[in-house]
């Protein structure tokens, strides 16, 4: 069964990576998984690193490795603002594994409660999520 479509825009600091109408958006917020259909109640959510799925139809899904950011749904439009959004076929597994090792090393060396520790934990979550999406 076809669903009503709504516009979705995905933006990173480098620019727009997606701007089309979709039937559903699926991602992960700080509070858990969320799926958005047309006419959803307004939402403002903090996004966690995960796989972002944009359903053009039930059988056509656009996927991204999504970094942390925000989701806003209002007036039947979705805006996804994230640090990174990378198509799975553009992920470089070797680079991600190296970055993950570096982040883990940085975490081990960081002082408790420091900005370096917080940044390392964030990077670990991001690279682990990206590796999972790339499988």
C-alpha positions as CSV (number, residue, x, y, z in Angstrom):
1,X,0.0,0.0,0.0
2,X,1.4,3.4,-1.0
3,X,1.8,6.1,1.6
4,X,1.5,9.8,1.2
5,X,4.8,11.4,0.4
6,X,6.5,14.3,2.2
7,X,9.7,16.3,1.5
8,X,12.9,15.4,3.3
9,X,16.1,17.4,3.2
10,X,19.3,16.0,4.6
11,X,22.0,18.6,5.3
12,X,25.6,18.3,6.5
13,X,28.2,21.1,7.1
14,X,29.4,20.3,3.5
15,X,25.9,20.9,2.0
16,X,22.8,19.1,0.9
17,X,23.0,15.3,0.4
18,X,19.4,14.5,-0.1
19,X,16.3,16.5,-1.1
20,X,13.3,14.5,-2.3
21,X,9.8,13.3,-1.3
22,X,9.6,10.0,0.6
23,X,6.9,7.8,2.1
24,X,8.8,7.2,5.4
25,X,11.9,8.3,7.2
26,X,13.5,5.9,9.8
27,X,16.4,6.8,12.1
28,X,17.6,6.6,15.8
29,X,17.2,9.4,18.3
30,X,18.7,9.8,21.8
31,X,15.5,8.2,23.1
32,X,15.2,5.3,20.6
33,X,14.2,4.4,17.1
34,X,11.7,6.6,15.2
35,X,9.8,6.3,12.0
36,X,8.1,9.3,10.4
37,X,5.2,9.2,8.0
38,X,3.4,12.1,6.4
39,X,1.2,14.1,8.8
40,X,3.2,13.0,11.8
41,X,3.0,15.3,14.9
42,X,5.8,17.9,15.0
43,X,9.1,16.5,16.3
44,X,12.4,17.9,17.3
45,X,14.9,15.2,18.2
46,X,18.6,14.7,18.9
47,X,20.0,12.0,16.5
48,X,22.5,9.3,17.3
49,X,24.9,7.8,14.8
50,X,23.0,5.0,13.0
51,X,21.6,4.1,9.6
52,X,19.2,6.7,8.1
53,X,16.6,5.1,5.9
54,X,14.5,7.1,3.5
55,X,11.8,5.1,1.8
56,X,10.9,6.4,-1.6
57,X,8.5,3.3,-1.7
58,X,8.3,0.0,0.2
59,X,10.9,-1.5,-2.2
60,X,13.1,1.6,-2.9
61,X,15.2,2.7,0.1
62,X,17.9,5.3,0.2
63,X,20.4,4.6,3.0
64,X,23.0,6.7,4.7
65,X,25.5,6.2,7.5
66,X,24.2,9.1,9.7
67,X,26.3,10.9,12.3
68,X,24.9,12.8,15.3
69,X,22.7,15.7,14.6
70,X,19.0,16.8,14.7
71,X,15.7,15.9,13.2
72,X,12.9,18.4,12.8
73,X,9.5,17.5,11.5
74,X,7.0,20.3,11.1
75,X,4.4,21.4,8.6
76,X,4.7,18.0,7.0
77,X,8.4,18.5,6.1
78,X,11.5,16.7,7.5
79,X,14.8,18.4,8.0
80,X,17.8,16.2,9.0
81,X,20.8,18.2,10.1
82,X,23.8,15.9,10.8
83,X,27.6,16.1,11.0
84,X,27.9,13.4,8.2
85,X,25.6,11.4,6.0
86,X,27.5,9.0,3.8
87,X,26.0,6.4,1.3
88,X,27.1,2.9,2.4
89,X,28.9,2.3,-0.9
90,X,31.1,5.4,-0.2
91,X,32.3,4.1,3.3
92,X,35.9,3.1,3.4
93,X,36.1,0.3,5.9
94,X,39.9,0.4,6.4
95,X,39.8,4.2,7.1
96,X,36.9,3.7,9.6
97,X,38.7,0.9,11.4
98,X,41.8,3.1,11.7
99,X,39.7,6.0,13.0
100,X,38.0,3.7,15.5
101,X,41.3,2.4,16.8
102,X,42.6,6.0,17.1
103,X,39.4,7.1,19.0
104,X,39.7,4.1,21.4
105,X,43.4,5.0,22.0
106,X,42.4,8.6,22.6
107,X,39.7,7.5,25.1
108,X,42.2,5.5,27.1
109,X,44.6,8.5,27.3
110,X,41.9,11.1,28.1
111,X,41.3,12.5,31.6
112,X,38.0,11.6,33.2
113,X,35.4,14.2,32.4
114,X,37.5,16.0,29.8
115,X,36.4,17.3,26.4
116,X,38.9,14.9,24.9
117,X,37.1,12.0,26.6
118,X,33.7,13.2,25.4
119,X,35.0,13.6,21.8
120,X,36.6,10.1,21.8
121,X,33.3,8.5,23.0
122,X,31.4,10.4,20.3
123,X,33.8,9.3,17.7
124,X,33.7,5.7,18.8
125,X,29.9,5.6,18.6
126,X,30.0,7.2,15.1
127,X,32.7,4.8,13.7
128,X,31.0,1.7,15.1
129,X,27.7,2.8,13.6
130,X,29.3,3.6,10.3
131,X,31.0,0.2,10.2
132,X,27.7,-1.5,11.0
133,X,26.0,0.3,8.1
134,X,28.8,-0.6,5.7
135,X,28.4,-4.3,6.2
